[in-house]
Amino acid sequence: MKKSVFYHAGCPVCISAEHDIINLIGAENVDIIHLGESKDEISEAEKAGVQSVPALVTPNGNVLHINFGASIEDVKK
């Protein structure tokens, strides 16, 4: 089974959402990508449809934007 991917930028909103996602679906079911530390992953997030972080991309490709921590453009800076 393909995993969900959770993208975030390390802000308090993102970290809180990360903990909630892990508690809801389990750490074994999600890959966590910190875009502030892994800038090379930003283009992959954009291709998936991520416009802001935190965001969860489900195994079938749906993008769930959670709260609003930062736009993807802000993360690129």
mmCIF file as gemmi writes it, N, C-alpha and C atoms, coordinates in Angstrom:
data_model
loop_
_atom_site.group_PDB
_atom_site.id
_atom_site.type_symbol
_atom_site.label_atom_id
_atom_site.label_alt_id
_atom_site.label_comp_id
_atom_site.label_asym_id
_atom_site.label_entity_id
_atom_site.label_seq_id
_atom_site.pdbx_PDB_ins_code
_atom_site.Cartn_x
_atom_site.Cartn_y
_atom_site.Cartn_z
_atom_site.occupancy
_atom_site.B_iso_or_equiv
_atom_site.pdbx_formal_charge
_atom_site.auth_seq_id
_atom_site.auth_asym_id
_atom_site.pdbx_PDB_model_num
ATOM 1 N N . MET Axp A 1 ? 0.828 -1.183 0 1 0 ? 1 A 1
ATOM 2 C CA . MET Axp A 1 ? 0 0 0 1 0 ? 1 A 1
ATOM 3 C C . MET Axp A 1 ? 0.873 1.248 0 1 0 ? 1 A 1
ATOM 4 N N . LYS Axp A 2 ? 0.533 2.199 -0.841 1 0 ? 2 A 1
ATOM 5 C CA . LYS Axp A 2 ? 1.264 3.448 -0.924 1 0 ? 2 A 1
ATOM 6 C C . LYS Axp A 2 ? 0.974 4.305 0.311 1 0 ? 2 A 1
ATOM 7 N N . LYS Axp A 3 ? 1.98 5.031 0.78 1 0 ? 3 A 1
ATOM 8 C CA . LYS Axp A 3 ? 1.827 5.876 1.955 1 0 ? 3 A 1
ATOM 9 C C . LYS Axp A 3 ? 1.315 7.265 1.577 1 0 ? 3 A 1
ATOM 10 N N . SER Axp A 4 ? 0.723 7.933 2.561 1 0 ? 4 A 1
ATOM 11 C CA . SER Axp A 4 ? 0.439 9.35 2.441 1 0 ? 4 A 1
ATOM 12 C C . SER Axp A 4 ? 1.755 10.097 2.626 1 0 ? 4 A 1
ATOM 13 N N . VAL Axp A 5 ? 1.796 11.338 2.165 1 0 ? 5 A 1
ATOM 14 C CA . VAL Axp A 5 ? 2.975 12.176 2.359 1 0 ? 5 A 1
ATOM 15 C C . VAL Axp A 5 ? 2.531 13.466 3.037 1 0 ? 5 A 1
ATOM 16 N N . PHE Axp A 6 ? 3.162 13.785 4.159 1 0 ? 6 A 1
ATOM 17 C CA . PHE Axp A 6 ? 2.854 15.003 4.897 1 0 ? 6 A 1
ATOM 18 C C . PHE Axp A 6 ? 3.998 15.979 4.689 1 0 ? 6 A 1
ATOM 19 N N . TYR Axp A 7 ? 3.675 17.124 4.082 1 0 ? 7 A 1
ATOM 20 C CA . TYR Axp A 7 ? 4.665 18.176 3.842 1 0 ? 7 A 1
ATOM 21 C C . TYR Axp A 7 ? 4.478 19.281 4.867 1 0 ? 7 A 1
ATOM 22 N N . HIS Axp A 8 ? 5.601 19.76 5.408 1 0 ? 8 A 1
ATOM 23 C CA . HIS Axp A 8 ? 5.522 20.884 6.332 1 0 ? 8 A 1
ATOM 24 C C . HIS Axp A 8 ? 6.817 21.687 6.282 1 0 ? 8 A 1
ATOM 25 N N . ALA Axp A 9 ? 6.804 22.835 6.995 1 0 ? 9 A 1
ATOM 26 C CA . ALA Axp A 9 ? 7.967 23.722 6.974 1 0 ? 9 A 1
ATOM 27 C C . ALA Axp A 9 ? 8.566 23.94 8.349 1 0 ? 9 A 1
ATOM 28 N N . GLY Axp A 10 ? 8.107 23.214 9.338 1 0 ? 10 A 1
ATOM 29 C CA . GLY Axp A 10 ? 8.71 23.288 10.657 1 0 ? 10 A 1
ATOM 30 C C . GLY Axp A 10 ? 8.122 24.323 11.604 1 0 ? 10 A 1
ATOM 31 N N . CYS Axp A 11 ? 7.124 25.078 11.167 1 0 ? 11 A 1
ATOM 32 C CA . CYS Axp A 11 ? 6.516 26.09 12.033 1 0 ? 11 A 1
ATOM 33 C C . CYS Axp A 11 ? 5.669 25.392 13.103 1 0 ? 11 A 1
ATOM 34 N N . PRO Axp A 12 ? 5.269 26.105 14.153 1 0 ? 12 A 1
ATOM 35 C CA . PRO Axp A 12 ? 4.457 25.481 15.206 1 0 ? 12 A 1
ATOM 36 C C . PRO Axp A 12 ? 3.145 24.876 14.689 1 0 ? 12 A 1
ATOM 37 N N . VAL Axp A 13 ? 2.483 25.535 13.74 1 0 ? 13 A 1
ATOM 38 C CA . VAL Axp A 13 ? 1.255 24.99 13.159 1 0 ? 13 A 1
ATOM 39 C C . VAL Axp A 13 ? 1.557 23.655 12.487 1 0 ? 13 A 1
ATOM 40 N N . CYS Axp A 14 ? 2.667 23.608 11.742 1 0 ? 14 A 1
ATOM 41 C CA . CYS Axp A 14 ? 3.051 22.387 11.023 1 0 ? 14 A 1
ATOM 42 C C . CYS Axp A 14 ? 3.404 21.254 11.975 1 0 ? 14 A 1
ATOM 43 N N . ILE Axp A 15 ? 4.153 21.551 13.013 1 0 ? 15 A 1
ATOM 44 C CA . ILE Axp A 15 ? 4.57 20.52 13.965 1 0 ? 15 A 1
ATOM 45 C C . ILE Axp A 15 ? 3.356 19.953 14.693 1 0 ? 15 A 1
ATOM 46 N N . SER Axp A 16 ? 2.43 20.813 15.078 1 0 ? 16 A 1
ATOM 47 C CA . SER Axp A 16 ? 1.202 20.359 15.725 1 0 ? 16 A 1
ATOM 48 C C . SER Axp A 16 ? 0.401 19.448 14.793 1 0 ? 16 A 1
ATOM 49 N N . ALA Axp A 17 ? 0.265 19.866 13.533 1 0 ? 17 A 1
ATOM 50 C CA . ALA Axp A 17 ? -0.455 19.05 12.55 1 0 ? 17 A 1
ATOM 51 C C . ALA Axp A 17 ? 0.26 17.721 12.313 1 0 ? 17 A 1
ATOM 52 N N . GLU Axp A 18 ? 1.595 17.736 12.283 1 0 ? 18 A 1
ATOM 53 C CA . GLU Axp A 18 ? 2.365 16.494 12.101 1 0 ? 18 A 1
ATOM 54 C C . GLU Axp A 18 ? 2.029 15.498 13.207 1 0 ? 18 A 1
ATOM 55 N N . HIS Axp A 19 ? 2.029 15.968 14.442 1 0 ? 19 A 1
ATOM 56 C CA . HIS Axp A 19 ? 1.72 15.073 15.562 1 0 ? 19 A 1
ATOM 57 C C . HIS Axp A 19 ? 0.309 14.514 15.444 1 0 ? 19 A 1
ATOM 58 N N . ASP Axp A 20 ? -0.647 15.364 15.057 1 0 ? 20 A 1
ATOM 59 C CA . ASP Axp A 20 ? -2.024 14.897 14.897 1 0 ? 20 A 1
ATOM 60 C C . ASP Axp A 20 ? -2.143 13.859 13.785 1 0 ? 20 A 1
ATOM 61 N N . ILE Axp A 21 ? -1.477 14.111 12.658 1 0 ? 21 A 1
ATOM 62 C CA . ILE Axp A 21 ? -1.53 13.162 11.533 1 0 ? 21 A 1
ATOM 63 C C . ILE Axp A 21 ? -0.952 11.811 11.945 1 0 ? 21 A 1
ATOM 64 N N . ILE Axp A 22 ? 0.185 11.839 12.621 1 0 ? 22 A 1
ATOM 65 C CA . ILE Axp A 22 ? 0.809 10.581 13.071 1 0 ? 22 A 1
ATOM 66 C C . ILE Axp A 22 ? -0.115 9.845 14.029 1 0 ? 22 A 1
ATOM 67 N N . ASN Axp A 23 ? -0.751 10.588 14.947 1 0 ? 23 A 1
ATOM 68 C CA . ASN Axp A 23 ? -1.673 9.949 15.889 1 0 ? 23 A 1
ATOM 69 C C . ASN Axp A 23 ? -2.9 9.385 15.186 1 0 ? 23 A 1
ATOM 70 N N . LEU Axp A 24 ? -3.357 10.043 14.123 1 0 ? 24 A 1
ATOM 71 C CA . LEU Axp A 24 ? -4.552 9.597 13.413 1 0 ? 24 A 1
ATOM 72 C C . LEU Axp A 24 ? -4.313 8.399 12.501 1 0 ? 24 A 1
ATOM 73 N N . ILE Axp A 25 ? -3.226 8.456 11.717 1 0 ? 25 A 1
ATOM 74 C CA . ILE Axp A 25 ? -3.048 7.403 10.714 1 0 ? 25 A 1
ATOM 75 C C . ILE Axp A 25 ? -1.84 6.498 10.964 1 0 ? 25 A 1
ATOM 76 N N . GLY Axp A 26 ? -1.004 6.862 11.934 1 0 ? 26 A 1
ATOM 77 C CA . GLY Axp A 26 ? 0.144 6.033 12.28 1 0 ? 26 A 1
ATOM 78 C C . GLY Axp A 26 ? 1.392 6.403 11.498 1 0 ? 26 A 1
ATOM 79 N N . ALA Axp A 27 ? 2.511 6.425 12.181 1 0 ? 27 A 1
ATOM 80 C CA . ALA Axp A 27 ? 3.791 6.807 11.582 1 0 ? 27 A 1
ATOM 81 C C . ALA Axp A 27 ? 4.186 5.887 10.431 1 0 ? 27 A 1
ATOM 82 N N . GLU Axp A 28 ? 3.743 4.637 10.472 1 0 ? 28 A 1
ATOM 83 C CA . GLU Axp A 28 ? 4.096 3.686 9.417 1 0 ? 28 A 1
ATOM 84 C C . GLU Axp A 28 ? 3.319 3.927 8.122 1 0 ? 28 A 1
ATOM 85 N N . ASN Axp A 29 ? 2.306 4.784 8.181 1 0 ? 29 A 1
ATOM 86 C CA . ASN Axp A 29 ? 1.463 5.036 7.009 1 0 ? 29 A 1
ATOM 87 C C . ASN Axp A 29 ? 1.704 6.387 6.349 1 0 ? 29 A 1
ATOM 88 N N . VAL Axp A 30 ? 2.697 7.124 6.826 1 0 ? 30 A 1
ATOM 89 C CA . VAL Axp A 30 ? 2.937 8.466 6.289 1 0 ? 30 A 1
ATOM 90 C C . VAL Axp A 30 ? 4.431 8.763 6.231 1 0 ? 30 A 1
ATOM 91 N N . ASP Axp A 31 ? 4.848 9.374 5.134 1 0 ? 31 A 1
ATOM 92 C CA . ASP Axp A 31 ? 6.207 9.896 5.016 1 0 ? 31 A 1
ATOM 93 C C . ASP Axp A 31 ? 6.146 11.375 5.37 1 0 ? 31 A 1
ATOM 94 N N . ILE Axp A 32 ? 7.029 11.82 6.249 1 0 ? 32 A 1
ATOM 95 C CA . ILE Axp A 32 ? 7.071 13.208 6.686 1 0 ? 32 A 1
ATOM 96 C C . ILE Axp A 32 ? 8.192 13.914 5.921 1 0 ? 32 A 1
ATOM 97 N N . ILE Axp A 33 ? 7.84 15 5.233 1 0 ? 33 A 1
ATOM 98 C CA . ILE Axp A 33 ? 8.827 15.77 4.475 1 0 ? 33 A 1
ATOM 99 C C . ILE Axp A 33 ? 8.852 17.197 5.017 1 0 ? 33 A 1
ATOM 100 N N . HIS Axp A 34 ? 9.979 17.586 5.598 1 0 ? 34 A 1
ATOM 101 C CA . HIS Axp A 34 ? 10.186 18.945 6.115 1 0 ? 34 A 1
ATOM 102 C C . HIS Axp A 34 ? 10.8 19.754 4.979 1 0 ? 34 A 1
ATOM 103 N N . LEU Axp A 35 ? 9.977 20.583 4.324 1 0 ? 35 A 1
ATOM 104 C CA . LEU Axp A 35 ? 10.442 21.324 3.151 1 0 ? 35 A 1
ATOM 105 C C . LEU Axp A 35 ? 11.464 22.397 3.496 1 0 ? 35 A 1
ATOM 106 N N . GLY Axp A 36 ? 11.49 22.859 4.734 1 0 ? 36 A 1
ATOM 107 C CA . GLY Axp A 36 ? 12.508 23.815 5.146 1 0 ? 36 A 1
ATOM 108 C C . GLY Axp A 36 ? 13.895 23.193 5.172 1 0 ? 36 A 1
ATOM 109 N N . GLU Axp A 37 ? 13.958 21.898 5.439 1 0 ? 37 A 1
ATOM 110 C CA . GLU Axp A 37 ? 15.23 21.178 5.483 1 0 ? 37 A 1
ATOM 111 C C . GLU Axp A 37 ? 15.522 20.428 4.187 1 0 ? 37 A 1
ATOM 112 N N . SER Axp A 38 ? 14.499 20.149 3.406 1 0 ? 38 A 1
ATOM 113 C CA . SER Axp A 38 ? 14.645 19.383 2.16 1 0 ? 38 A 1
ATOM 114 C C . SER Axp A 38 ? 14.076 20.187 1.001 1 0 ? 38 A 1
ATOM 115 N N . LYS Axp A 39 ? 14.723 21.296 0.683 1 0 ? 39 A 1
ATOM 116 C CA . LYS Axp A 39 ? 14.233 22.198 -0.367 1 0 ? 39 A 1
ATOM 117 C C . LYS Axp A 39 ? 14.125 21.49 -1.722 1 0 ? 39 A 1
ATOM 118 N N . ASP Axp A 40 ? 14.916 20.446 -1.935 1 0 ? 40 A 1
ATOM 119 C CA . ASP Axp A 40 ? 14.858 19.71 -3.196 1 0 ? 40 A 1
ATOM 120 C C . ASP Axp A 40 ? 13.53 18.971 -3.37 1 0 ? 40 A 1
ATOM 121 N N . GLU Axp A 41 ? 12.75 18.839 -2.317 1 0 ? 41 A 1
ATOM 122 C CA . GLU Axp A 41 ? 11.448 18.169 -2.375 1 0 ? 41 A 1
ATOM 123 C C . GLU Axp A 41 ? 10.312 19.128 -2.742 1 0 ? 41 A 1
ATOM 124 N N . ILE Axp A 42 ? 10.591 20.441 -2.792 1 0 ? 42 A 1
ATOM 125 C CA . ILE Axp A 42 ? 9.544 21.43 -3.055 1 0 ? 42 A 1
ATOM 126 C C . ILE Axp A 42 ? 8.897 21.197 -4.414 1 0 ? 42 A 1
ATOM 127 N N . SER Axp A 43 ? 9.692 20.923 -5.432 1 0 ? 43 A 1
ATOM 128 C CA . SER Axp A 43 ? 9.116 20.716 -6.765 1 0 ? 43 A 1
ATOM 129 C C . SER Axp A 43 ? 8.192 19.493 -6.783 1 0 ? 43 A 1
ATOM 130 N N . GLU Axp A 44 ? 8.55 18.456 -6.041 1 0 ? 44 A 1
ATOM 131 C CA . GLU Axp A 44 ? 7.696 17.263 -5.955 1 0 ? 44 A 1
ATOM 132 C C . GLU Axp A 44 ? 6.374 17.603 -5.262 1 0 ? 44 A 1
ATOM 133 N N . ALA Axp A 45 ? 6.452 18.411 -4.214 1 0 ? 45 A 1
ATOM 134 C CA . ALA Axp A 45 ? 5.241 18.844 -3.516 1 0 ? 45 A 1
ATOM 135 C C . ALA Axp A 45 ? 4.347 19.656 -4.452 1 0 ? 45 A 1
ATOM 136 N N . GLU Axp A 46 ? 4.949 20.547 -5.222 1 0 ? 46 A 1
ATOM 137 C CA . GLU Axp A 46 ? 4.179 21.36 -6.166 1 0 ? 46 A 1
ATOM 138 C C . GLU Axp A 46 ? 3.52 20.491 -7.232 1 0 ? 46 A 1
ATOM 139 N N . LYS Axp A 47 ? 4.248 19.505 -7.733 1 0 ? 47 A 1
ATOM 140 C CA . LYS Axp A 47 ? 3.681 18.591 -8.734 1 0 ? 47 A 1
ATOM 141 C C . LYS Axp A 47 ? 2.476 17.84 -8.175 1 0 ? 47 A 1
ATOM 142 N N . ALA Axp A 48 ? 2.515 17.553 -6.889 1 0 ? 48 A 1
ATOM 143 C CA . ALA Axp A 48 ? 1.415 16.841 -6.238 1 0 ? 48 A 1
ATOM 144 C C . ALA Axp A 48 ? 0.214 17.753 -5.998 1 0 ? 48 A 1
ATOM 145 N N . GLY Axp A 49 ? 0.432 19.084 -6.118 1 0 ? 49 A 1
ATOM 146 C CA . GLY Axp A 49 ? -0.666 20.028 -5.922 1 0 ? 49 A 1
ATOM 147 C C . GLY Axp A 49 ? -0.627 20.795 -4.618 1 0 ? 49 A 1
ATOM 148 N N . VAL Axp A 50 ? 0.455 20.663 -3.872 1 0 ? 50 A 1
ATOM 149 C CA . VAL Axp A 50 ? 0.581 21.372 -2.598 1 0 ? 50 A 1
ATOM 150 C C . VAL Axp A 50 ? 0.766 22.858 -2.871 1 0 ? 50 A 1
ATOM 151 N N . GLN Axp A 51 ? -0.088 23.68 -2.262 1 0 ? 51 A 1
ATOM 152 C CA . GLN Axp A 51 ? -0.022 25.129 -2.419 1 0 ? 51 A 1
ATOM 153 C C . GLN Axp A 51 ? 0.398 25.823 -1.136 1 0 ? 51 A 1
ATOM 154 N N . SER Axp A 52 ? 0.203 25.14 -0.021 1 0 ? 52 A 1
ATOM 155 C CA . SER Axp A 52 ? 0.609 25.673 1.274 1 0 ? 52 A 1
ATOM 156 C C . SER Axp A 52 ? 0.898 24.509 2.199 1 0 ? 52 A 1
ATOM 157 N N . VAL Axp A 53 ? 1.618 24.808 3.261 1 0 ? 53 A 1
ATOM 158 C CA . VAL Axp A 53 ? 1.925 23.782 4.26 1 0 ? 53 A 1
ATOM 159 C C . VAL Axp A 53 ? 1.364 24.225 5.601 1 0 ? 53 A 1
ATOM 160 N N . PRO Axp A 54 ? 0.963 23.297 6.42 1 0 ? 54 A 1
ATOM 161 C CA . PRO Axp A 54 ? 1.058 21.85 6.276 1 0 ? 54 A 1
ATOM 162 C C . PRO Axp A 54 ? 0.026 21.3 5.296 1 0 ? 54 A 1
ATOM 163 N N . ALA Axp A 55 ? 0.399 20.218 4.632 1 0 ? 55 A 1
ATOM 164 C CA . ALA Axp A 55 ? -0.502 19.56 3.688 1 0 ? 55 A 1
ATOM 165 C C . ALA Axp A 55 ? -0.224 18.062 3.683 1 0 ? 55 A 1
ATOM 166 N N . LEU Axp A 56 ? -1.287 17.31 3.512 1 0 ? 56 A 1
ATOM 167 C CA . LEU Axp A 56 ? -1.19 15.862 3.43 1 0 ? 56 A 1
ATOM 168 C C . LEU Axp A 56 ? -1.632 15.436 2.035 1 0 ? 56 A 1
ATOM 169 N N . VAL Axp A 57 ? -0.776 14.685 1.359 1 0 ? 57 A 1
ATOM 170 C CA . VAL Axp A 57 ? -1.135 14.122 0.059 1 0 ? 57 A 1
ATOM 171 C C . VAL Axp A 57 ? -1.475 12.658 0.309 1 0 ? 57 A 1
ATOM 172 N N . THR Axp A 58 ? -2.722 12.301 -0.019 1 0 ? 58 A 1
ATOM 173 C CA . THR Axp A 58 ? -3.192 10.943 0.234 1 0 ? 58 A 1
ATOM 174 C C . THR Axp A 58 ? -2.656 9.988 -0.831 1 0 ? 58 A 1
ATOM 175 N N . PRO Axp A 59 ? -2.716 8.691 -0.564 1 0 ? 59 A 1
ATOM 176 C CA . PRO Axp A 59 ? -2.218 7.721 -1.546 1 0 ? 59 A 1
ATOM 177 C C . PRO Axp A 59 ? -2.883 7.817 -2.918 1 0 ? 59 A 1
ATOM 178 N N . ASN Axp A 60 ? -4.127 8.291 -2.979 1 0 ? 60 A 1
ATOM 179 C CA . ASN Axp A 60 ? -4.78 8.409 -4.287 1 0 ? 60 A 1
ATOM 180 C C . ASN Axp A 60 ? -4.619 9.795 -4.903 1 0 ? 60 A 1
ATOM 181 N N . GLY Axp A 61 ? -3.77 10.637 -4.295 1 0 ? 61 A 1
ATOM 182 C CA . GLY Axp A 61 ? -3.412 11.916 -4.903 1 0 ? 61 A 1
ATOM 183 C C . GLY Axp A 61 ? -4.185 13.13 -4.439 1 0 ? 61 A 1
ATOM 184 N N . ASN Axp A 62 ? -5.126 12.967 -3.519 1 0 ? 62 A 1
ATOM 185 C CA . ASN Axp A 62 ? -5.818 14.134 -2.98 1 0 ? 62 A 1
ATOM 186 C C . ASN Axp A 62 ? -4.884 14.932 -2.088 1 0 ? 62 A 1
ATOM 187 N N . VAL Axp A 63 ? -4.966 16.258 -2.184 1 0 ? 63 A 1
ATOM 188 C CA . VAL Axp A 63 ? -4.153 17.128 -1.338 1 0 ? 63 A 1
ATOM 189 C C . VAL Axp A 63 ? -5.063 17.746 -0.294 1 0 ? 63 A 1
ATOM 190 N N . LEU Axp A 64 ? -4.745 17.503 0.961 1 0 ? 64 A 1
ATOM 191 C CA . LEU Axp A 64 ? -5.505 18.057 2.074 1 0 ? 64 A 1
ATOM 192 C C . LEU Axp A 64 ? -4.663 19.148 2.718 1 0 ? 64 A 1
ATOM 193 N N . HIS Axp A 65 ? -5.035 20.407 2.481 1 0 ? 65 A 1
ATOM 194 C CA . HIS Axp A 65 ? -4.334 21.53 3.092 1 0 ? 65 A 1
ATOM 195 C C . HIS Axp A 65 ? -4.885 21.721 4.5 1 0 ? 65 A 1
ATOM 196 N N . ILE Axp A 66 ? -4.002 21.719 5.477 1 0 ? 66 A 1
ATOM 197 C CA . ILE Axp A 66 ? -4.386 21.745 6.883 1 0 ? 66 A 1
ATOM 198 C C . ILE Axp A 66 ? -3.984 23.092 7.476 1 0 ? 66 A 1
ATOM 199 N N . ASN Axp A 67 ? -4.99 23.824 8.002 1 0 ? 67 A 1
ATOM 200 C CA . ASN Axp A 67 ? -4.708 25.16 8.528 1 0 ? 67 A 1
ATOM 201 C C . ASN Axp A 67 ? -3.944 25.965 7.487 1 0 ? 67 A 1
ATOM 202 N N . PHE Axp A 68 ? -3.143 26.891 7.917 1 0 ? 68 A 1
ATOM 203 C CA . PHE Axp A 68 ? -2.271 27.614 6.99 1 0 ? 68 A 1
ATOM 204 C C . PHE Axp A 68 ? -1.042 28.027 7.759 1 0 ? 68 A 1
ATOM 205 N N . GLY Axp A 69 ? 0.056 27.397 7.445 1 0 ? 69 A 1
ATOM 206 C CA . GLY Axp A 69 ? 1.331 27.741 8.072 1 0 ? 69 A 1
ATOM 207 C C . GLY Axp A 69 ? 2.124 28.675 7.187 1 0 ? 69 A 1
ATOM 208 N N . ALA Axp A 70 ? 2.258 28.308 5.906 1 0 ? 70 A 1
ATOM 209 C CA . ALA Axp A 70 ? 3.017 29.121 4.95 1 0 ? 70 A 1
ATOM 210 C C . ALA Axp A 70 ? 2.649 28.68 3.532 1 0 ? 70 A 1
ATOM 211 N N . SER Axp A 71 ? 2.712 29.631 2.609 1 0 ? 71 A 1
ATOM 212 C CA . SER Axp A 71 ? 2.501 29.269 1.211 1 0 ? 71 A 1
ATOM 213 C C . SER Axp A 71 ? 3.747 28.557 0.698 1 0 ? 71 A 1
ATOM 214 N N . ILE Axp A 72 ? 3.599 27.797 -0.34 1 0 ? 72 A 1
ATOM 215 C CA . ILE Axp A 72 ? 4.737 27.087 -0.93 1 0 ? 72 A 1
ATOM 216 C C . ILE Axp A 72 ? 5.762 28.1 -1.445 1 0 ? 72 A 1
ATOM 217 N N . GLU Axp A 73 ? 5.305 29.267 -1.871 1 0 ? 73 A 1
ATOM 218 C CA . GLU Axp A 73 ? 6.219 30.328 -2.335 1 0 ? 73 A 1
ATOM 219 C C . GLU Axp A 73 ? 7.087 30.827 -1.179 1 0 ? 73 A 1
ATOM 220 N N . ASP Axp A 74 ? 6.504 30.95 0.02 1 0 ? 74 A 1
ATOM 221 C CA . ASP Axp A 74 ? 7.276 31.381 1.186 1 0 ? 74 A 1
ATOM 222 C C . ASP Axp A 74 ? 8.32 30.35 1.579 1 0 ? 74 A 1
ATOM 223 N N . VAL Axp A 75 ? 7.998 29.079 1.396 1 0 ? 75 A 1
ATOM 224 C CA . VAL Axp A 75 ? 8.93 28.01 1.758 1 0 ? 75 A 1
ATOM 225 C C . VAL Axp A 75 ? 10.134 28.02 0.83 1 0 ? 75 A 1
ATOM 226 N N . LYS Axp A 76 ? 9.942 28.456 -0.411 1 0 ? 76 A 1
ATOM 227 C CA . LYS Axp A 76 ? 11.04 28.487 -1.373 1 0 ? 76 A 1
ATOM 228 C C . LYS Axp A 76 ? 12.123 29.494 -0.994 1 0 ? 76 A 1
ATOM 229 N N . LYS Axp A 77 ? 11.788 30.499 -0.226 1 0 ? 77 A 1
ATOM 230 C CA . LYS Axp A 77 ? 12.735 31.579 0.115 1 0 ? 77 A 1
ATOM 231 C C . LYS Axp A 77 ? 13.813 31.139 1.054 1 0 ? 77 A 1
